[in-house]
Amino acid sequence: MKKTLLLLVVLGLAATPALAQKVTIDYAKSFDFESVKTFQYTDTKDTNATNELMAGRIKDAIIRELTEGGLKQVDSNPDLYVTYHFSTKNNTVYNTTGFGYGGYGMGWGGWGGGMGSSTTTASTFTDGTLVIDGYKASDKKMVWRGTGTVTLKSKPEKQTQQIDNILAKLGNKWDKILAGKGK
């Protein structure tokens, strides 16, 4: 029993980093993405990160990824408008651990009573979701959405790395979709 429990704990810890970031992409299947050569980043008034420093890092990372991906940033008449939205959700997990021992003797209860105790602790964490939207410039209809969700680290440097990882994963996934090798 103890070996089984230990194995489950080890497997759970090993699986946690794999679940740390989830990315998804949705896009207009009929849109000609090969025709997109330019983009213009545009802010939204209500949905960007409230921390101005982090908002700037996210914007810079998006622009960097798009330009490294072969698109040219322009100030007017783009093929695509790009923006992002960011939201957070606080979560609480409760963990209960118990310790106890039973009586002595055979059968249902034996000759003595048992004793036990348990402790419940609460842990909180914050999930952050970064949504990047692409809109066709001619009619401002959404043609692309990439979403990444992650449990936020507390240090800004670590959060910046998480953003870079989400963008890299979205880029890799998009490359596979364009190549016809993924969803």
C-alpha positions as CSV (number, residue, x, y, z in Angstrom):
1,M,0.0,0.0,0.0
2,K,2.8,2.5,0.9
3,K,4.7,1.7,-2.3
4,T,1.5,2.3,-4.4
5,L,0.9,5.6,-2.6
6,L,4.5,6.7,-3.1
7,L,4.3,5.7,-6.8
8,L,1.1,7.8,-7.3
9,V,2.7,10.8,-5.6
10,V,5.9,10.5,-7.8
11,L,3.8,10.1,-10.9
12,G,1.7,13.1,-10.0
13,L,4.7,15.3,-9.4
14,A,6.3,14.1,-12.7
15,A,3.1,14.9,-14.6
16,T,2.6,18.4,-13.2
17,P,5.2,20.2,-15.4
18,A,3.7,18.6,-18.5
19,L,0.3,20.1,-17.6
20,A,1.9,23.5,-16.6
21,Q,1.0,25.2,-19.9
22,K,-1.9,24.5,-22.2
23,V,-2.1,26.2,-25.6
24,T,-4.9,26.1,-28.2
25,I,-5.5,27.7,-31.5
26,D,-8.7,28.4,-33.4
27,Y,-8.8,30.0,-36.8
28,A,-10.9,30.7,-39.9
29,K,-10.3,27.8,-42.1
30,S,-11.3,29.7,-45.2
31,F,-8.9,32.7,-44.6
32,D,-5.8,32.8,-46.8
33,F,-3.0,33.1,-44.2
34,E,-0.4,32.9,-46.9
35,S,-1.5,36.3,-48.1
36,V,-0.7,37.9,-44.7
37,K,2.6,39.8,-44.9
38,T,2.1,42.7,-42.5
39,F,0.5,43.3,-39.1
40,Q,-0.3,46.2,-36.7
41,Y,-0.4,45.7,-33.0
42,T,-3.3,47.5,-31.4
43,D,-4.2,47.9,-27.7
44,T,-7.6,47.3,-26.2
45,K,-8.8,49.6,-23.5
46,D,-10.2,47.1,-21.0
47,T,-8.6,43.7,-21.3
48,N,-4.8,44.1,-21.3
49,A,-2.7,43.4,-18.3
50,T,-3.2,46.0,-15.6
51,N,0.5,46.0,-14.7
52,E,2.0,48.4,-17.2
53,L,5.4,46.7,-17.0
54,M,4.0,43.3,-17.8
55,A,1.7,44.7,-20.4
56,G,4.8,46.1,-22.2
57,R,6.6,42.8,-22.0
58,I,3.6,40.9,-23.4
59,K,3.3,43.4,-26.3
60,D,7.0,43.3,-27.0
61,A,7.0,39.4,-27.0
62,I,4.1,39.2,-29.4
63,I,5.7,41.7,-31.8
64,R,9.0,39.8,-31.6
65,E,7.4,36.5,-32.3
66,L,5.4,37.8,-35.3
67,T,8.4,39.5,-36.8
68,E,10.7,36.5,-36.2
69,G,7.9,34.5,-37.9
70,G,8.3,36.6,-41.1
71,L,5.6,39.2,-40.7
72,K,6.4,42.9,-41.0
73,Q,5.1,45.4,-38.4
74,V,3.5,48.5,-40.0
75,D,1.8,51.6,-38.7
76,S,-1.0,51.7,-41.2
77,N,-2.8,49.5,-43.7
78,P,-1.8,46.1,-42.3
79,D,-3.1,42.8,-43.5
80,L,-3.8,41.8,-39.9
81,Y,-4.6,43.6,-36.6
82,V,-3.2,41.8,-33.6
83,T,-4.1,42.4,-29.9
84,Y,-4.1,40.4,-26.7
85,H,-6.3,39.9,-23.6
86,F,-5.2,38.7,-20.2
87,S,-7.2,37.3,-17.4
88,T,-6.4,35.6,-14.0
89,K,-8.3,33.2,-11.8
90,N,-7.4,32.5,-8.2
91,N,-7.8,28.8,-7.2
92,T,-7.7,27.1,-3.8
93,V,-6.7,23.4,-3.3
94,Y,-7.4,21.7,0.0
95,N,-5.1,18.9,1.2
96,T,-6.0,16.6,4.1
97,T,-3.5,14.4,5.8
98,G,-4.3,11.9,8.5
99,F,-2.5,9.9,11.1
100,G,-4.0,7.3,13.4
101,Y,-3.8,3.8,14.8
102,G,-6.4,1.3,15.7
103,G,-6.9,-0.8,18.8
104,Y,-5.3,-4.1,19.5
105,G,-6.8,-7.6,19.3
106,M,-8.6,-9.5,16.6
107,G,-11.9,-9.0,14.9
108,W,-14.2,-6.0,14.9
109,G,-12.5,-3.5,17.3
110,G,-10.5,-5.9,19.5
111,W,-10.0,-4.8,23.1
112,G,-9.3,-1.2,22.8
113,G,-10.1,2.0,20.9
114,G,-8.1,3.7,18.2
115,M,-6.9,7.2,17.9
116,G,-6.4,9.5,15.0
117,S,-6.2,13.0,13.8
118,S,-6.2,14.8,10.5
119,T,-5.0,18.2,9.3
120,T,-6.4,20.1,6.3
121,T,-4.4,22.9,4.7
122,A,-5.4,25.3,2.0
123,S,-3.1,26.3,-0.9
124,T,-3.9,29.1,-3.3
125,F,-2.5,29.6,-6.8
126,T,-3.4,31.8,-9.7
127,D,-4.0,30.7,-13.3
128,G,-3.3,33.2,-16.0
129,T,-4.8,33.1,-19.5
130,L,-3.2,34.9,-22.4
131,V,-5.4,35.3,-25.5
132,I,-3.9,36.6,-28.7
133,D,-6.4,37.6,-31.4
134,G,-5.8,38.4,-35.1
135,Y,-8.3,40.3,-37.1
136,K,-8.5,40.7,-40.9
137,A,-7.8,44.4,-41.5
138,S,-10.3,44.9,-44.3
139,D,-13.4,44.1,-42.3
140,K,-12.0,43.6,-38.7
141,K,-13.3,40.1,-38.5
142,M,-11.4,37.7,-36.2
143,V,-9.5,35.1,-38.2
144,W,-7.1,33.7,-35.6
145,R,-7.0,33.1,-31.8
146,G,-4.3,31.6,-29.8
147,T,-4.8,30.9,-26.1
148,G,-2.3,29.9,-23.4
149,T,-3.1,29.1,-19.8
150,V,-0.5,28.7,-17.1
151,T,-0.2,28.7,-13.3
152,L,1.5,32.0,-12.7
153,K,4.9,32.2,-11.0
154,S,5.4,35.0,-8.4
155,K,8.5,36.6,-9.9
156,P,8.1,38.9,-12.9
157,E,11.2,37.3,-14.6
158,K,9.5,33.9,-14.4
159,Q,6.2,35.3,-15.7
160,T,8.1,36.7,-18.7
161,Q,9.6,33.3,-19.4
162,Q,6.1,31.8,-19.1
163,I,4.8,34.3,-21.7
164,D,7.7,33.5,-24.0
165,N,7.0,29.7,-23.6
166,I,3.3,30.2,-24.4
167,L,4.2,32.2,-27.5
168,A,6.8,29.7,-28.7
169,K,4.3,26.8,-28.2
170,L,1.6,28.7,-30.1
171,G,4.1,29.4,-32.9
172,N,5.2,25.7,-33.1
173,K,1.5,24.6,-33.1
174,W,0.7,27.2,-35.8
175,D,3.7,26.1,-38.0
176,K,2.4,22.5,-37.8
177,I,-1.1,23.6,-38.8
178,L,0.2,25.5,-41.8
179,A,2.3,22.5,-42.8
180,G,-0.9,20.3,-42.6
181,K,0.6,18.2,-39.8
182,G,-1.4,19.2,-36.8
183,K,-4.4,20.7,-35.2
